[in-house]
């Protein structure tokens, strides 16, 4: 037996208790069909290396319902970044991203499961890695305690970044950064401390 995971395949070893696996990994086969809305405003002065301006994105996909498929959920992702010069070769950059997933009751999983179980592993929220919280492995911040569920994933995520970018010599530059954030398995568990 095999089950899909975010990073490829999750192998089920002979004799392993499959009840310990995520409910989504125990499903033999399923389909997710979705559609949605995307709005992006990009007012940066440069696509690769911005010095001023801002970029804002709203993404709102919906799975199931009129689109069909076995999974039914809604997502909302809000992201914004701003850039400002703080000297001749220095730029301050800030970014924030907030996302949420709302599993809808029609998901075909059965009774007695957690809300996060109604969302496929690949559609849950994760953080960590070079594009979100540096210093952590890609998608390693997944809303569960280390070692409990390797796939994890949550229903709410928040990521904030602040950078001080400065020129060093010619085209070379450096960055001082501060990243923070978390992923929560459910909305009731959200705490910022």
MIZANU-110513 format. One record per residue: x, y, z of N, C-alpha, C, O in turn. Coordinates in pm, whole numbers, padded with zeros to 5 digits, always signed. Example, Ala and Ser with C-alpha at 12.3 -4.5 7.8 and 13.67 -1.06 7.14 Angstrom:
<zases>
+01319-00569+00780+01230-00450+00780+01320-00330+00780+01424-00332+00846;+01285-00225+00708+01367-00106+00714+01290+00003+00787+01341+00114+00804;
</zases>
This chain:
<zases>
+00084-00119+00000+00000+00000+00000+00087+00123+00000+00197+00123+00057;+00040+00228-00063+00109+00356-00062+00007+00467-00040-00111+00451-00071;+00054+00578+00012-00031+00696+00027+00045+00818-00018+00168+00823-00005;-00024+00915-00070+00041+01037-00117+00078+01126+00002+00004+01132+00100;+00190+01192-00009+00225+01293+00091+00268+01418+00017+00284+01415-00105;+00288+01526+00089+00324+01652+00027+00455+01641-00049+00467+01697-00158;+00551+01573+00003+00682+01568-00060+00703+01447-00149+00817+01422-00187;+00602+01372-00185+00620+01257-00271+00536+01141-00222+00414+01152-00217;+00598+01032-00186+00527+00912-00145+00552+00884+00003+00662+00907+00054;+00450+00835+00072+00465+00785+00206+00450+00635+00198+00345+00585+00158;+00552+00564+00235+00550+00418+00223+00493+00358+00351+00531+00396+00462;+00403+00264+00334+00348+00191+00447+00421+00058+00454+00413-00024+00363;+00493+00038+00562+00572-00084+00580+00484-00201+00622+00381-00180+00687;+00521-00324+00587+00444-00441+00631+00433-00443+00783+00532-00425+00854;+00314-00464+00831+00291-00470+00975+00266-00335+01039+00231-00329+01156;+00284-00225+00966+00263-00092+01022+00114-00068+01041+00034-00105+00955;+00076-00007+01151-00063+00025+01179-00102+00147+01096-00058+00259+01125;-00184+00127+00991-00220+00238+00905-00312+00336+00974-00331+00447+00924;-00371+00299+01089-00454+00392+01162-00374+00511+01214-00431+00616+01244;-00241+00494+01225-00157+00604+01272-00131+00706+01162-00082+00816+01190;-00161+00673+01038-00139+00765+00926-00253+00865+00916-00364+00840+00963;-00224+00977+00857-00323+01079+00829-00439+01016+00750-00417+00933+00662;-00562+01056+00782-00679+01000+00716-00671+01017+00565-00717+00930+00490;-00614+01127+00519-00603+01150+00375-00510+01048+00309-00530+01013+00193;-00409+01002+00381-00316+00905+00324-00376+00766+00318-00327+00681+00244;-00481+00741+00394-00547+00611+00392-00652+00601+00283-00704+00492+00257;-00684+00713+00219-00783+00711+00111-00718+00649-00012-00608+00689-00050;-00784+00554-00076-00721+00488-00191-00703+00581-00310-00600+00576-00377;-00800+00666-00338-00792+00755-00453-00900+00863-00436-01011+00834-00391;-00868+00985-00471-00965+01092-00462-00930+01200-00564-00820+01204-00618;-01027+01287-00589-01001+01398-00680-01042+01528-00614-01140+01533-00538;-00967+01633-00642-01000+01766-00596-01014+01855-00719-00921+01868-00798;-01129+01914-00734-01154+02005-00846-01185+02141-00786-01271+02154-00699;-01114+02241-00832-01134+02373-00774-01125+02483-00877-01070+02466-00986;-01180+02596-00839-01173+02719-00916-01170+02832-00816-01195+02811-00697;-01139+02950-00861-01134+03059-00765-01099+03192-00827-01097+03207-00949;-01071+03286-00742-01039+03422-00782-00899+03458-00736-00853+03417-00629;-00831+03537-00819-00698+03588-00784-00693+03735-00820-00728+03774-00931;-00650+03817-00725-00628+03960-00750-00485+03993-00708-00443+03958-00597;-00411+04059-00795-00275+04101-00762-00256+04246-00804-00289+04284-00917;-00204+04326-00713-00161+04462-00744-00010+04465-00725+00041+04428-00620;+00062+04510-00827+00208+04517-00819+00254+04658-00851+00253+04700-00967;+00293+04732-00747+00339+04868-00764+00488+04884-00733+00533+04993-00698;+00564+04773-00745+00709+04779-00719+00780+04846-00836+00734+04840-00950;+00892+04908-00807+00969+04973-00913+01055+04875-00992+01100+04909-01102;+01079+04756-00940+01160+04656-01010+01110+04517-00970+01087+04491-00852;+01094+04429-01068+01041+04295-01042+01140+04210-00962+01098+04137-00872;+01268+04216-00993+01370+04131-00930+01424+04191-00800+01435+04121-00699;+01458+04318-00803+01523+04382-00688+01454+04515-00656+01509+04621-00687;+01336+04511-00596+01262+04635-00573+01327+04725-00467+01385+04677-00370;+01316+04855-00490+01365+04956-00396+01251+05034-00331+01267+05088-00221;+01139+05040-00397+01021+05108-00343+00896+05047-00402+00899+04976-00503;+00786+05076-00334+00657+05028-00382+00603+04914-00297+00653+04886-00188;+00500+04849-00350+00436+04740-00276+00372+04641-00373+00351+04671-00490;+00342+04524-00319+00273+04419-00395+00173+04354-00301+00206+04321-00187;+00049+04336-00349-00058+04279-00267-00129+04171-00348-00154+04189-00468;-00162+04061-00282-00228+03949-00349-00341+03895-00262-00326+03880-00141;-00454+03866-00327-00566+03797-00263-00598+03676-00351-00621+03690-00471;-00598+03558-00290-00629+03434-00362-00741+03365-00287-00731+03341-00166;-00850+03331-00358-00966+03268-00295-01016+03151-00379-01111+03168-00455;-00954+03033-00367-01005+02915-00438-01116+02844-00361-01124+02855-00238;-01200+02773-00433-01308+02693-00375-01303+02556-00439-01300+02545-00562;-01300+02451-00358-01297+02313-00408-01430+02246-00383-01493+02266-00279;-01474+02167-00480-01598+02093-00466-01717+02174-00513-01703+02262-00597;-01834+02143-00457-01956+02213-00496-01982+02198-00645-01990+02086-00696;-01997+02309-00715-02022+02308-00860-01908+02243-00939-01929+02195-01050;-01790+02243-00882-01673+02187-00953-01666+02035-00943-01593+01972-01019;-01741+01975-00851-01739+01830-00834-01618+01786-00753-01558+01866-00682;-01583+01659-00763-01470+01604-00689-01511+01552-00553-01626+01564-00512;-01415+01493-00484-01440+01431-00354-01413+01523-00236-01456+01493-00124;-01345+01634-00257-01307+01724-00149-01380+01856-00162-01400+01907-00273;-01420+01911-00049-01495+02037-00045-01434+02128+00060-01442+02100+00179;-01373+02236+00016-01315+02332+00108-01298+02466+00038-01302+02476-00084;-01279+02570+00121-01250+02704+00072-01118+02748+00131-01082+02709+00243;-01046+02829+00056-00922+02888+00106-00928+03038+00085-00995+03088-00004;-00856+03109+00169-00837+03252+00150-00693+03283+00189-00649+03254+00300;-00619+03343+00096-00479+03381+00122-00463+03529+00094-00500+03577-00013;-00409+03600+00190-00379+03742+00178-00230+03761+00197-00173+03711+00293;-00166+03833+00106-00022+03858+00119+00008+04000+00074-00054+04052-00020;+00102+04062+00141+00142+04196+00104+00288+04218+00137+00340+04164+00234;+00354+04297+00054+00494+04334+00080+00512+04480+00045+00445+04534-00043;+00605+04544+00115+00634+04686+00092+00784+04707+00097+00856+04641+00172;+00831+04800+00015+00974+04828+00001+00995+04978+00009+00919+05056-00048;+01101+05018+00081+01131+05159+00095+01282+05179+00108+01349+05104+00178;+01332+05280+00041+01474+05313+00053+01503+05370+00191+01425+05448+00245;+01616+05330+00248+01658+05381+00379+01800+05436+00369+01870+05447+00469;+01841+05469+00250+01976+05518+00224+02007+05496+00077+01924+05442+00003;+02125+05537+00034+02160+05527-00108+02160+05383-00158+02114+05357-00269;+02212+05289-00079+02218+05147-00119+02153+05055-00018+02191+04939-00005;+02053+05109+00056+01987+05032+00161+01835+05036+00139+01778+05141+00111;+01773+04921+00154+01627+04908+00137+01570+04831+00255+01627+04731+00299;+01458+04879+00306+01383+04808+00409+01266+04739+00339+01191+04802+00265;+01251+04609+00363+01143+04532+00303+01066+04461+00413+01126+04402+00503;+00934+04465+00406+00849+04394+00501+00745+04315+00422+00701+04357+00315;+00708+04199+00477+00610+04113+00410+00525+04045+00516+00574+04010+00623;+00399+04027+00484+00309+03952+00571+00218+03865+00487+00176+03905+00378;+00188+03746+00537+00098+03656+00467+00010+03585+00570+00059+03532+00669;-00119+03586+00545-00217+03521+00630-00303+03432+00541-00350+03476+00437;-00323+03308+00581-00404+03216+00500-00491+03131+00592-00456+03102+00706;-00604+03091+00538-00694+03003+00611-00765+02908+00516-00791+02941+00400;-00794+02790+00566-00868+02689+00491-00993+02656+00571-00986+02632+00692;-01106+02654+00505-01232+02620+00569-01286+02491+00509-01342+02494+00399;-01269+02376+00578-01324+02251+00525-01476+02257+00531-01533+02294+00634;-01541+02220+00423-01686+02219+00420-01737+02081+00457-01670+01982+00429;-01851+02072+00516-01903+01946+00570-01924+01837+00467-01929+01719+00502;-01936+01874+00341-01967+01774+00240-01847+01686+00203-01863+01594+00123;-01728+01712+00260-01613+01629+00226-01643+01484+00260-01698+01455+00366;-01609+01394+00172-01646+01253+00180-01545+01175+00264-01469+01094+00211;-01544+01199+00397-01447+01133+00482-01507+01052+00595-01440+00964+00649;-01630+01077+00632-01689+01005+00744-01702+01093+00867-01664+01211+00866;-01756+01035+00973-01782+01110+01096-01668+01095+01196-01586+01004+01185;-01663+01184+01294-01569+01174+01404-01427+01216+01371-01334+01178+01441;-01407+01294+01265-01273+01335+01227-01251+01482+01258-01346+01558+01273;-01125+01520+01268-01090+01660+01291-01122+01742+01165-01122+01687+01055;-01150+01871+01178-01175+01953+01059-01061+01947+00957-01086+01946+00837;-00936+01941+01005-00823+01938+00913-00824+01811+00828-00768+01809+00719;-00888+01705+00876-00894+01580+00801-00979+01593+00674-00969+01510+00585;-01061+01698+00667-01142+01721+00548-01068+01790+00436-01127+01819+00332;-00940+01817+00455-00860+01885+00353-00743+01793+00315-00670+01748+00403;-00725+01765+00186-00613+01680+00145-00479+01737+00192-00464+01859+00203;-00385+01651+00217-00253+01691+00267-00192+01799+00178-00135+01896+00229;-00204+01784+00048-00140+01879-00044-00210+02014-00049-00155+02109-00106;-00330+02027+00009-00401+02154+00010-00402+02220+00147-00462+02326+00165;-00335+02159+00244-00323+02219+00376-00214+02327+00374-00144+02345+00274;-00201+02397+00485-00106+02507+00493+00021+02463+00565+00017+02385+00660;+00133+02515+00518+00265+02483+00572+00348+02610+00572+00315+02705+00502;+00456+02612+00650+00551+02723+00649+00690+02665+00672+00706+02548+00705;+00789+02749+00654+00928+02706+00668+00995+02700+00532+00935+02661+00433;+01120+02740+00530+01196+02737+00406+01234+02876+00360+01199+02976+00424;+01305+02882+00251+01363+03008+00203+01260+03112+00161+01291+03231+00158;+01138+03070+00129+01036+03165+00085+00940+03206+00197+00850+03287+00174;+00957+03151+00318+00866+03190+00426+00942+03217+00556+00965+03333+00591;+00980+03112+00628+01052+03130+00754+01188+03063+00740+01201+02941+00754;+01288+03144+00710+01423+03092+00688+01480+03032+00816+01446+03076+00926;+01565+02933+00801+01622+02864+00915+01548+02735+00946+01594+02654+01027;+01434+02715+00883+01358+02591+00896+01355+02522+00761+01360+02587+00657;+01346+02388+00764+01335+02315+00639+01202+02347+00571+01105+02386+00636;+01200+02329+00439+01080+02356+00360+00959+02281+00418+00963+02159+00437;+00853+02356+00446+00726+02302+00496+00737+02225+00628+00649+02145+00659;+00843+02248+00706+00860+02175+00832+00773+02232+00945+00752+02164+01045;+00723+02353+00930+00630+02410+01027+00491+02373+00976+00437+02437+00886;+00435+02267+01037+00314+02211+00978+00199+02194+01077+00104+02121+01048;+00206+02259+01190+00093+02258+01282+00085+02140+01377-00009+02132+01456;+00181+02049+01371+00178+01934+01462+00310+01925+01536+00411+01979+01491;+00308+01856+01648+00431+01839+01724+00530+01755+01645+00492+01663+01573;+00657+01787+01661+00763+01715+01590+00751+01565+01617+00741+01522+01731;+00753+01486+01509+00751+01342+01519+00613+01279+01526+00603+01156+01515;+00507+01357+01542+00373+01296+01553+00317+01259+01417+00275+01145+01398;+00314+01351+01323+00259+01326+01191+00351+01394+01091+00352+01517+01084;+00426+01319+01013+00523+01382+00924+00459+01467+00816+00525+01552+00758;+00332+01446+00789+00265+01522+00684+00200+01647+00739+00214+01755+00682;+00128+01633+00850+00070+01747+00919-00006+01839+00828-00087+01797+00746;+00021+01966+00843-00051+02067+00769-00161+02124+00854-00217+02055+00939;-00192+02251+00833-00290+02317+00918-00396+02389+00838-00399+02385+00715;-00484+02456+00913-00593+02530+00853-00570+02681+00860-00641+02757+00794;-00472+02725+00938-00441+02868+00950-00289+02885+00949-00217+02810+01016;-00241+02983+00874-00098+03014+00877-00077+03165+00878-00154+03241+00819;+00028+03205+00944+00069+03345+00949+00221+03349+00936+00292+03280+01009;+00269+03431+00844+00413+03448+00824+00442+03597+00811+00375+03666+00734;+00541+03647+00883+00586+03786+00871+00737+03787+00852+00809+03707+00912;+00783+03879+00769+00926+03893+00740+00963+04040+00740+00885+04124+00696;+01081+04070+00789+01138+04205+00780+01283+04190+00736+01355+04104+00787;+01325+04275+00643+01461+04267+00591+01523+04406+00580+01455+04505+00554;+01652+04410+00602+01733+04528+00574+01834+04483+00469+01927+04408+00499;+01815+04529+00345+01901+04490+00234+02000+04604+00208+01964+04721+00204;+02126+04566+00190+02228+04669+00171+02331+04624+00069+02360+04505+00057;+02385+04720-00005+02489+04692-00102+02623+04678-00034+02652+04748+00063;+02706+04586-00087+02840+04566-00032+02946+04616-00129+03014+04715-00103;+02961+04545-00240+03065+04578-00337+03012+04546-00477+02986+04430-00508;+02996+04647-00559+02943+04626-00693+02803+04567-00686+02716+04622-00618;+02780+04455-00756+02647+04395-00755+02619+04308-00632+02507+04260-00616;+02718+04287-00547+02699+04205-00428+02630+04283-00317+02655+04402-00297;+02542+04213-00245+02471+04277-00135+02454+04181-00020+02486+04063-00030;+02403+04233+00089+02377+04152+00207+02237+04179+00258+02174+04277+00220;+02190+04092+00345+02056+04105+00401+02059+04066+00549+02111+03961+00584;+02004+04151+00633+01973+04116+00772+01823+04093+00775+01746+04176+00725;+01780+03981+00832+01636+03952+00828+01586+03898+00961+01661+03845+01043;+01457+03913+00979+01386+03859+01093+01257+03799+01039+01176+03870+00979;+01237+03669+01060+01119+03599+01012+01044+03540+01130+01105+03504+01231;+00914+03532+01119+00834+03470+01222+00704+03416+01165+00663+03455+01055;+00641+03329+01239+00513+03277+01193+00484+03142+01254+00560+03090+01335;+00370+03087+01212+00329+02957+01263+00218+02902+01174+00162+02973+01090;+00188+02775+01195+00075+02707+01131-00005+02641+01242+00052+02578+01331;-00137+02656+01236-00225+02597+01337-00318+02497+01271-00365+02519+01160;-00343+02386+01341-00429+02281+01289-00575+02325+01284-00650+02280+01198;-00616+02412+01376-00753+02463+01372-00756+02609+01416-00662+02660+01477;-00865+02675+01383-00877+02819+01412-00882+02848+01562-00835+02952+01606;-00937+02756+01640-00946+02780+01786-00809+02779+01852-00792+02837+01959;-00713+02714+01791-00580+02704+01852-00488+02821+01821-00373+02822+01866;-00535+02919+01744-00449+03030+01705-00415+03116+01825-00504+03171+01890;-00285+03127+01853-00235+03214+01959-00108+03280+01910-00022+03214+01851;-00096+03407+01932+00025+03478+01894+00091+03523+02023+00036+03602+02099;+00213+03471+02046+00283+03504+02169+00427+03535+02142+00502+03565+02235;
</zases>
